[in-house]
């Protein structure tokens, strides 16, 4: 094993040389997600996990529980935190953890296959296939997907425990499963599916009830540390209204042809990868595909189970009939996906293909029971139980990677995929990328290839075995080879550095938010910038202010403390910053200009608004059919007039003249649908109108999102007036975002009720 480990490490050094030689100054892959993950790993190394302070990841200031907006990466920190403690460098910790994922994944797979086969050559090839799999190139920016070596170790523990009954192997399984779940929220679910299938296959189906119950209990105990984290995530996501809609999840399902689509960065096969999306780059590689096919062939050609008796003969006949009947349906669905509508005529008989979903569904429904009833499948279970499991698990996880709406070359071929069943689980709306199930497929195929390799190598002479190992190793490396690039950080270290704990905004927003937040975590200050899996709605309003050079951009952050601002040299926002009252220039040279804007306190409102007033009726200039949704008590519904490319009016009748001081038009989850320019008018008779407020709704929307993110009550306060009617007129222009009112409320002025 030591020699194999040395080979894995040497190969990883060559592949990662660019990163290793600049390990503390550059970031592996790119400056997007890697910098976010480097910031999280730095934060984990400095903060005690599971504490309230740990969840207050200092980005998107002043949003609470910002760590829950993305992965917490605690399982990755098991590797990265000791590195950070030794080096005090977040880039070094990230880069070295990512680099170690290659040899450690290879070694973990080596251990698993060696346990199953006792063949070091086969285990070496399986480790090479897993540690340097082509799919890793497609997921290089996502360290949480690459840190997958805990999964083979967990399976190692399961196999060893069921073989020996020793508690140490059960402990290995439980700890490795927990660390894998802590590394990646997706794999907490996706790998648990593999573990669940394993327990059903080797425990329940084999009627090993004692081992099954103990393994299940170990799994339950291992899950206990996850409970407070999952609870905090669920509560925070509900508060902010975070979820992924069905369209987003469908978009990130893998195309069925993705197994033949390589990542564009692969040295040999990358030229083939331009025709599919990033999450459909599931390239298996011809070498690993051959190893998997060899294993399947060995199982298929094994001595079949006895076919005597009427029951066996009936099963064989039905199996063949179902599989034969499935072929024309599958062919018809594939033909439509590949070539569009088709028609075939033979004399009076005419067959047409007008969709892919119906024939493909019928074909699958016929094929699956046909395969399950076949003598070949039953032989595989009886004689090749372990290999048959990993083949079955590979097929199941591949099908799950297609997402809820499987597609073949962007054409829907099944109305519902098996992934739709997972979406019934609580919290499953947080799983945006079904395609990452493919890593579980790669895991299973590597085990399958290792089993096949062990069987095949035992039949060869020593000299022939060496030749086969060399050829197979070269093929596996060729398929997955990709030198790991290292990217410089776009935002340099700020000099002078902002004081620890101070609030810092880097402009323009969204220009390099990942770099801004990493610099903030490394420097010990709080970042108003942010980039993560989810973002609070107020950041969209903030971005809009930045994009329109609105000086109101800074006001919400000057209530309690000074604001430090860094602006890229040449940005038009420099002039906006320098016009702020009392601004102090801290650094004017170089790539970044730095300023400090002094605190202003909270501006006094015109008057304290009173209780809500009853609304007698409303009238609108458009969207009449949706008017009730503005007062139905449900912020998930809304009145709207479409895009803000025309004037629109919303008139409120209070039924009688009353003192009024504020109107609240909540946007609910539609946080970008605030009015671009709003005029508020009041009237006692509906004829003569007085303007009481005019301006952009951006600042009010930002303030509302900071206070109540799930409802976003955009409140416009003005000097109290006696009025029966209030009219909101939207006169701004935005061709993309609508003016929406999810809930409407009018507040009384002094003396009102």
N, C-alpha and C positions, 0 to 999 in steps of 0.2 A: 504493500500500500504506500510505503514511503516513496518508492520510485515513481509510482503513478502520481502522487501528490507533487513531486518535484517537476514532473512533466507539465501538470496542470498549471503550476505557478509560473514556470518558464514561459508557457504559451500566453498566459495572462499578462506577463511583463511585456512581451513583444507587442501584444494587442493594445495594451494600455500605456505604452511608453510616453506618448505625448502628454497624458494626464500625470503620470508619475514624475516626470521631470519638471512640471510646474504645479505640483500638487497643492501648494498653499497660496497660489496667486490666480489660478484659473479654475474654471468649473467644467466638469465632464459634460459632454454633449452640447448643451446650449444654455442660454441665459433666461429661459422660461421656467418651466416647472422645476428643473434642478436647483435653481436659486431659492425658490419657495421651500423645497424640501431641505436644502442646506440650512435655511433659517429655522425651520422646525426642529431639526436635529440639534442645532446650537441651543435653541430654547430648552429642549428636553435635557440637555447636559447641564444647564444652569438652574433649572427649576425642578422642584420635587413633584413627580407625577402624582396624579389623583388628588392633589390639593386644589383649592379654588384658584389660587394664584396661577397654577399651571394652565388652566383654561383661558386665562386672560392674556392670550398671545397678543403682543402689542402692535397689531396692525389694524387698519380700518378704524383708528381712534375716532370717537370714543366707544365703538361697538363693544359690547360685553361678550364674553365666551367666544372670542374670535378663533380659538384653536379648533372649535367644532365646525368651522367653515371648510375644513379640509381634513386630510389624514393626520393622525397624531404620530404615527411612525414609531411607536414605542418598541416594537420588535426589531426595527432597524437600529434603534438607539442601543440595543444590547451590544451591537458591534461599534457603533459610532461614538457613543459616550466615552468609553475608555480612551479612544483615540483623541477626542477633544480634550479630555482631562490632561493627557500627556503633552499635547501640542498647543492648546489654547487657540486653535485655528479652525473655524467652522468649515472652510473650504477643504482643508486637509481631512477632517473627519468625514465629510461627505464623499470626497473623491476616493479615499482609501476604502470606505465601506462599499461603495459601488464596485471598485476594482476587485475587492475580496469576494464579491458575490459570484464571480466567475469560478475561481478555484474551489470555493466552499460548496457551491452547487454541484460541481463535478464530484467532489469527494463524498458529499452526502448521497448522491446517486450511486457512486461506486460501492458505498457501504450497503445500501439496500439491495442492489443486484448481487453483490457477493454473498449476502445473507441468503438470498433465494437460490443461488446456483452454485456457490462455492467455486466459481470460476473467476480468477483474477483477470484474465484477458477480456472476458465478456463484460465484467464489471468496469474495466478500464474504458472500453468502447462506449458503454452506456453513460459513464460519467462524462466522457468527452462530448457525447451527443447532447447531454442535458446542460452541462456547464457552458457550452459554446453554441447553443442552439440558434438557428437563424432568427427565431422570434425575438431573441434578446435585442437584436439590432433595431427592430421596430419599436421596442419599448425602452430604448436607452434613456430617454428623458425621465422615466418613471422608476426611480430606485425601488419603490415599494413593490413593483412587479418583478424586478430582478432579484430581490431578496426572497428567494423561494426555497432555500436549502433546508428550512425547517420542515417542509412537507415530506421529502424523502426520509428524514430522520423520524418523523412521526409514524410513517408507514413501516419503517424498520422496527420501531418499538412494538407496533401492533403484531406484525408477523412473529417477532421474537417472543412476545408474551403468549400468543396462542400456541406456539411450539413448545415453550418451556414452562410457562406458568410463573415465571419469576417476576417479582414486583418491580425490580429495577427497570425492566423493559416497559412495564406499564407506566412508570414514572416518566421515562423518556418520551413515550407517546404523548402523555398529557402535557408535559412542559413544551415539547416541540409544537404541538397543535396550538397551544396558547400563544407561543411566540410568533407562529405564522399568522394567527389571527390579529395579533397586535401589530404586525408589520404592514398589513394591507386589509382594509375593510372589505374589499372585494373577495379576497381569499379567505377571510373569516367565513364567508358564506360558500364560496365556490369550492374550497378545499374540504369544507365540512360536508358538502354533497358527496365528494369522493370517499370520505371517511364513512359516511352513512351507508353508501353502497357496499363498502368493504365489510362493515359489520353485518349487513344483511346477507352478504354472500358467504362469508367465512364463519359467521356466528349463527344467525337465525336459520339460514338454509341448511347448515350442517348440524343444527340442533345442539349447539354447544352453549347451552343456556347460561351456565355459570360464568364462563368467560365473557359472554355477551353482556350480562348484567354488570359485571365488574368493570369492563371497558366503558360501558355507558355511564356508570357512576363516576369513573375517573374523568370522563369528558365533562360531566356536570360540575364536578369540583373545580376542574381547570377553567371552566367558564366563569366562575364567581368573580375573579378580578375584572372581567369585562363588564359586569352588570352596572357598576356606577358610571363607567365611561359611556356605555350605550344609553343609559338613562339621561345623562347630561346632553348627549348629542340629540336625542329625541326631543327633549324639552326645548333646547335652543333652536332646533330647526322648526319646531312648531311656533315658537315665538317670532321668528323671522319669516315664517311662511315659506321655508325652503322645501322644495321637492322637484323631482324631474318629471316633466310631463311625459305621457306615452309617446309622443312624437320624437322627443329627444332620445328615449331609450331605444326606439325602433331605429333611429338614425345610427346609433352606435352598436348595432348588431353586426356580426361579421357576415359577409357574403359567402355563400356556400363554396364559391370558387376561390375563396381567400387562401386555402391551403396551397394553392399554386402561385400565390402572389408574394414575391419577396420584398423586403424593405429596400428602399432605394439606396441606402448606405452600404449594402453588402458589396464586398469587393468583386465577387465573381458574378453574382446573379442580380445585382442591383439594377441593371439596365432593363430588367423585365418588370419592375415594380411600379411603373408610372400609371397603370390603368386602374388602380384601386385605391381606396382611402387608407389613411394611416392605420385605423383600427381593423382593417381587413387584410393587413399584410401579415398573414399567418403562415408564410412559407415554411413547409416542413423540411424541405431539402431532399434531393433524390437519395442520398446515402441513408438517412434515417428512414425514409419511406421504404427502401429496399429491406432494411433490417426488420421493420415491422411486417412487411409482406412475407418475409422468410418465416417469421414466427407464425403468421396465419396459415401459411402453406403447410408448415410442420403439423399444425393442429388438424387441418383439413384432411391431410393424408394419413393421419393416425388410424389404427385399426378401429373400425366403427363398432358401435354397440350392436349387440345381437338384434336381428330384425325378424326373428321368428315370432309367430303369434299373430292373430288377426288385428290386435290393437296396434302393434308396430307397423304392420303393413298398411293399415288405414292411415296412421299418422304420416307415413312416407308419401302416400298418394295425395293426401290433402296438402301436405307441405309443398310438393312439386307443383300441384295445380295452382296454389295461391301465388307462388313465385312466378310461374309462367304468366298468370293473369295480370300480375303487377307490371310486367315489362312494357306492354303497349301504353299503359297509362303514364308510367314514368317517362317513356320516350316522347309521348305527346306533350307533357308538361315541359320537358327540357327543350323540345323543338320550338315551342312558343317562346320560351325565355331566350333562346339563342337567335331565332330568326323572325319572331313575331307571328301574327296569325297565319295559319296554313290550311290547306284543303287537299284532300286526296280522294280520287274517284276511281272506282273499278266497276265498270258497267253501271248497273243501277244503284250500286252502293256508293254513298258519299260520306266521308268523315271530315269534319272540320275541327280546327283548334282555335278557339277564340279567347282562351285564357290559359294561364299556367297553373293556377291554384287548384282548380277542381280536379283535373286529371292527376296532378302530382300528389294531391291528398289521397285520392283513391288508390294510387299506386303504393304509397307508403302504408296505408291501412291494410293492404293485401300482403305486402312484402314482410312486414315485421312478424306477424303470426306465422307466416310461411317459414321464415328463418328460425324462429324459436322452436317450431315443431320438427325441424329437420334433424336427421340422424347426425349430421355433421356438428351441429350446435350442441346436441346432447352428448356427443362423444367428447367434444372439447371440454365440457363441464366435468365429465367423469374422469378423463385421462389427463387433462391439462388444466386443472382447476385454477391455478394461479395465473397462468397466461391468459386463460379465458376471461378471468375477471378483468385484467388490465385491458384486454381488447374491448370488452363490453363497456368499461368505464371510459375508454378513449372515444368510443362511438357516442356515448351518452353526453359527455362533456363537449364534444364537437357539435352535436345537435343543439346543446344549450347555448353555445357561443353564437348561434344564429340570431338570438334574441327573440322577442315575442312575435315577430313577423318575418319568417325566413325568406331570403331573397336569393335568386340565382341571376347574377349579372344585372342587378338592380330591378329584377322583375319578381314580384311576390309569387312564391310557389306554394306556400302553405298559409291558410288564414290564421292559424295559431300555432306557434312553436312551443316546445316543451318549456322554454324559459317563462312562458306566461304563468305556469304553475308557481314558479318562485315569486312572481310578483304578488301572489296572494299572501305572502308572509308579511308580518308587521315590520315596517321600516324598509321594505324592499324598494320603495320609491327612491331611496338614496343610492341605489346601484344603477349608475348611468350607462356603464359600458359592458354589456354582455359578452362582447368579443374577447374579453380577457379570460373567459373560461378556457380559451385555447391553451393557456399555460398549463392547465390541468391535463389537457389532451397531450401536450408535449411530454409531461411527466409520465403519463401512462404508456405512451408509445416508446419512450426510452426504456422503461422496465420491460416492455414487450420485446423490444429489440435485444436487450441484454439476455433475456431468457432464450431467444432464438439463437443468439450468438453462442451461448454456452452449449446448446445442443449441437449446433453445427460444428463448432471447433473440436468437440470431443470425437467427432468422426474423422478428423483429418490427422495427417502425420504432423510431427512437430515442425518440420520445415514448411509444410503447406500452411499450417496455422499461423506462423510468423508472417508469411507473405500476405495472408488474408487480413491479419490485424493491421499491417502497415497500410495496405490499400484502403481498408475501411476507415482507419484513422485519418488518412489524407483526405478521403472523400468527405468525412464529417467536418473536418477543419475548413475545407474549401467551401462547403455549403454555408457555414456560419461566420466566416472570417470578416471582420470589420474593425479596422483600427479605431479606437475610441478617440474622438476629437476633444480638444480642450479649448474653451472659449473664454476670452477676457471679459471682465465685468465692465459694463458700459458706464456705470456711475463710479467715479473714483472715491476714495475715502475723503470725507468732508474735512476741510482744514480752514479755520479752526473747527474742532469737533463740537457739536452741540452738547450742552450739559446733560449728564445722565438723567433720564426720566423726562426730559423736555419733549414737546410735541414738534414734529418736523414734517413739513410738506415739501415734496419734490415735484416741480412743475416742468413741463406740462404733465398732468395726470395721465396715466396709462402709457406714457412714453416708455418708461422702463420701471414699472411698478415692482416687478420681482427683485430687481437690483436694489431699489429703494428700500424695500422691506428687509432684505438681507443686510444692507448696511446699517439699518436701524437696530436689528437684533444684535449684530456684531458690536455696534457702538454703544448699546445700552440705552437708547432713547426710544420714544414711541412714534410709530409711523402712522401718518394719516393715509398714506398710500397703502394699497393692498392688492394682492392677486392671489386667488385661491380657488378651490372647487366651487364654492358659493361666495356671493358677495352681498352685503346688505344693500337694501334698496337706496339708501341715502347716497351711496357712492355713485350711483347713476346720475342723481341730481348734481352731485359735486362735479362729476366729469363734465356735465353740460355747462356748468358755470365756468370751468376751466376752458372748455372749447370756445365759449363765447366771450372770453376775456372780461368776465363780470367781476367787479371789485367786491361784490357780496360773497365771493368765494371764501374769504377769510373770516367773516364775522362770527360764525358759530364757534370758532376755535379760540376766540379772543375774550371770552366771557370770564374765565378764571385764571388764565396764565398767558404769558407771551407765546408767540408762535414763531418758530424758526422756519424759514423758507429757503430752499435751494432751487435755483432756476438754471436751466441749460443756457449757455451762452448763445445769443442770437434769437432767443424766443421773444415773441411779442408780449409775453406775460411779464417781462422785466419792467416794462413801463407801468403795468398795472400795480405791481408790487411797490415800485418806487413812489407811487402816488398815495400810498397808505399813510395816514397821519402818524407821525412819530417814528417812521421806519428808520432802522439803523443798518447801514451797509457793513457787513462783516468781512466779506472777501469779494473782490471784483475781478481778479485775474483768473486765468485758467478756464477749464471746461465748465465749471459750475460757479455761479454767482450766489452768494449767501447773504441773507438778511434776517433781521429780527424785527417783528412787528409787536409793539407793546400791547398789553391787555387793555380792554376797554370797559369790561363789566357788561352786565346785561342791560340793554336799553329799556327804559320804563315804557310800559304800554299806555295807550291813551286812557284806559280805564279797566278795572277788573270786570271781566264778563260775568254775568250771573247765570241763572239756570237756563236750560233749553226751553225754547218757546214752541208751542204747538203750531204746526203748519196746516193751514186750512186747505191750500191747493197750490199746485205749481203749474207753470206753463213754459213751454220750450219752443225754440225756433226750429228745432230739428230733433230727430230721435224720439218722437212722441210715443212710439210703441214700447220704449224702454223706460219711460219716465218713472214707473212704479219702483224700479230697481234702485233708485237713488234714496228711497225711504223705507226699504223693506227690512232693515235691521241686519242684512247679510252683506258684509264687506266683500264677499267673493263675487257678488253681482254688481253691475254698474250701468248707469246711463252714460251714453256717449253720442257724439255727433261725427265720429270718424276722425280722419286726419284734420289737424288745425290749419287748413288751407282756406278757411272762410270765416267770416264773423259768425258767432253763435251766441245765443242769449238764454239764460235760465232765470225765470221770474218766479218769486216766492210771494204768496199771499198769506199773511198771518191772520186774516179775518177781521182784524181791528187794529187801530193805531196803538202801538206799544213801544216802549223804549228799547232800542236794540244797540248792541255794542260789538258784535262779532258774528261772523258766519264761518262755519267749518264745512269744507267739501273734501271728505276723505277719499283718497285714491285706492285704498285697500292694497292688494298685491300689484296693482297696475301703477307702479311707482314712477314711471316716466310720463304718465299721462296728466301731468300738472299743466295748468294754463301758461302759455308762453308770455302772454300779456293780458292781464285781467283788469277790468274796471268794475268797481262795486258802486252801485247807485241805490238810493232810497227814495221813497215817495210816500206821501200820505193819501193821495187820491189816484195814483196810477197814471196821471197825466203830466205832472211837473216832477222832474227827477233832479236829484242833487248827487253829484259825485262825492263819495266819501273815502275812496281808496283807489289807487291805480298803481300798477307795477307788475313786475315779473313774479310768477308763483314759485320760482326756483328756490329762493331762500326759505320761504314758508314750507315748501315740500321737504327741504333738507332738515329743517328744525323738527318737523313732524315725524320724519323717519327716525331721527335720533331718539325721540321720546317714545313712540309707539310704532315699532317697525311693521307689525302685521296689519295694522289698520291705516297708518299714515294719515292722521287727521290734519289736513292743511287748513290752518286757522288764519283768517284775516280779521284783525282787530282794528277798530277805528273809534273816533270820538263818538260817544253815545248820541243817538238821534231818535226822535220819535217818528215812527214810520209804520205803515201797514204793509208796504211792498218793498222787497229787495230785488234788485236785478243784477245778475252776474253776466258781464259781457266779455267774451274771449275774443280779442282782436289781434292776437299774435299769429305767427305763421310757422308751421312745422309740417312738412309733407309726410313725415314718417309716423310721429307719435300723436295719439288722439288726446282730446280733452275728455276725461272721464270723471264721473262723480259716483263713488261706490256708496257713500252714505252722506246725507246732508243734515246739517243742524244749524239753527239760528239761536244765538245766545242773547239773553236780556241785558239791558243796560242797568244802571243804578235805579232801583225802585221798580224794576220789572219783575215779572213772574211768569 
